[in-house]
Amino acid sequence: MRLGIVPEGIVDRIALASGQLPTPIVETFWGIALGRLIITGAQLGVFDALVEGEKTVEEIAEYTKCDPEGMETLLDALNGFGYLARSDGHFSLNKKSRKWLTKTSSSSMYDAIMFMSELWKMMEDMEQTIKSGKTTNLHYANKPPEFWERYMRGLATFAKYAGPEIVRKVPLKIKPKRLLGVGGGHASYSMAFCRKYPELKAEVLDLSGAVEQGKKIVKEQGLEDRVIFREGDLREAEWGEGYDLVLLFNVIHNISVEEAEQAMVKAYQALKPKGTFVILDSEHIGGKGNLSVTSGFNELLFFLLSSCRAYPEESIREWVTNAGFTKLRKRKLLAMPMTLLLIGERE
Ligand SMILES: C[S@@+](CC[C@H](N)C(=O)[O-])C[C@H]1O[C@@H](n2cnc3c(N)ncnc32)[C@H](O)[C@@H]1O
């Protein structure tokens, strides 16, 4: 998947084909603008203002408690980028903004967009970080509850969306009774498995900031009887034993190679014989050639956020196999095509 410059007419096409259009400027300027615009529109409630139907600038300004002139400029910009429709002095949602950006939509990405605004702040010192090579791991940085709330609710949004597909694509021979979600935070993937398997109970092991938010999210979903939390650092905590299913979703890129190898061994020990281990993480081809946008950018992102890297699939497979897992299977997800879903079985 790539972001690109899409010509809108014959002159645009010729300009692009001629090589005279300074594409890096377009990508830099519009790249900055687009992310900032969507975050601002969502945060100010612009998309929610239009759920019931079209509105004038003044009506949207009143709904969002904003200055009408400022709001008009934001609405025009959102229209220019194709996130709102504009006709006869009225603005309205289009298919994309209604589906993804309104809080009440069942596919709402609102919480994920709010997490993007945290990422925006964390990328501000990028030049300095790259220059010095000094990074910290956000998970151990005493971040306030407000950060953890955006972090967990943001990722829960992806999980709500992709969780059912993952559950469908993880074949289980026996009906699982006990699941361990390591670094499971918001617990949304654990809840997705619980919804499919009525006898399943889940335990989520995570750091205190994540657990605090995860408990609230699970309660909102009415699954607090089936999903419980354990506060702890996965590197030191006992993971326990006798589980049918262990999930390690989007965690490896937050820990070092040695810690990741150790985590695979702990996952093996935590499972019953024939138990299933599932890894979800950013896909990465290693050093072989050109990277996708996701793989390349995630390298940088995980370095900035966690002092870690996106590990190549080949390395992850090696660690999992060394820990003793067999029957490794990889699945592709339509909801998240750029991720690696790897399933293994304990002997
Ligand atoms: C990127 S989030 C993934 C959350 C969730 N598993 C998902 O896939 O959406 C990484 C999670 O790992 C947790 N985590 C990171 N380092 C950890 C550690 N040392 N011990 C326990 N949990 C950790 C974080 O708190 C967070 O919940």
The ligand as an SDF file (V2000), in Angstrom:
LIG
                    3D

 27 29  0  0  0  0  0  0  0  0999 V2000
    1.8310   -1.8230   20.6240 C   0  0  0  0  0  0  0  0  0  0  0  0
    0.9900   -2.2470   22.0850 S   0  0  0  0  0  0  0  0  0  0  0  0
    0.0320   -3.6640   21.5790 C   0  0  0  0  0  0  0  0  0  0  0  0
   -1.2070   -3.8370   22.3960 C   0  0  0  0  0  0  0  0  0  0  0  0
   -2.0620   -5.0090   21.9100 C   0  0  0  0  0  0  0  0  0  0  0  0
   -1.3940   -6.2640   22.1470 N   0  0  0  0  0  0  0  0  0  0  0  0
   -2.3680   -4.8490   20.4520 C   0  0  0  0  0  0  0  0  0  0  0  0
   -1.8720   -5.6330   19.6390 O   0  0  0  0  0  0  0  0  0  0  0  0
   -3.1080   -3.9240   20.0940 O   0  0  0  0  0  0  0  0  0  0  0  0
    2.2510   -3.0050   23.0460 C   0  0  0  0  0  0  0  0  0  0  0  0
    1.7170   -3.5230   24.3410 C   0  0  0  0  0  0  0  0  0  0  0  0
    2.7690   -4.2120   24.9950 O   0  0  0  0  0  0  0  0  0  0  0  0
    2.8420   -3.7730   26.3270 C   0  0  0  0  0  0  0  0  0  0  0  0
    4.2190   -3.8930   26.7950 N   0  0  0  0  0  0  0  0  0  0  0  0
    5.3260   -3.3150   26.2780 C   0  0  0  0  0  0  0  0  0  0  0  0
    6.4130   -3.6510   26.9960 N   0  0  0  0  0  0  0  0  0  0  0  0
    5.9830   -4.4750   27.9770 C   0  0  0  0  0  0  0  0  0  0  0  0
    6.6170   -5.1640   29.0410 C   0  0  0  0  0  0  0  0  0  0  0  0
    7.9240   -5.0670   29.2360 N   0  0  0  0  0  0  0  0  0  0  0  0
    5.8500   -5.9190   29.8490 N   0  0  0  0  0  0  0  0  0  0  0  0
    4.5000   -6.0390   29.6580 C   0  0  0  0  0  0  0  0  0  0  0  0
    3.8520   -5.4100   28.6740 N   0  0  0  0  0  0  0  0  0  0  0  0
    4.5780   -4.6480   27.8360 C   0  0  0  0  0  0  0  0  0  0  0  0
    2.3670   -2.3330   26.2510 C   0  0  0  0  0  0  0  0  0  0  0  0
    1.9890   -1.8150   27.4920 O   0  0  0  0  0  0  0  0  0  0  0  0
    1.2510   -2.4280   25.2620 C   0  0  0  0  0  0  0  0  0  0  0  0
    0.0380   -2.7960   25.8430 O   0  0  0  0  0  0  0  0  0  0  0  0
  1  2  1  0
  2  3  1  0
  2 10  1  0
  3  4  1  0
  4  5  1  0
  5  6  1  0
  5  7  1  0
  7  8  2  0
  7  9  1  0
 10 11  1  0
 11 12  1  0
 11 26  1  0
 12 13  1  0
 13 14  1  0
 13 24  1  0
 14 15  1  0
 14 23  1  0
 15 16  2  0
 16 17  1  0
 17 18  1  0
 17 23  2  0
 18 19  1  0
 18 20  2  0
 20 21  1  0
 21 22  2  0
 22 23  1  0
 24 25  1  0
 24 26  1  0
 26 27  1  0
M  CHG  2   2   1   9  -1
M  END
$$$$
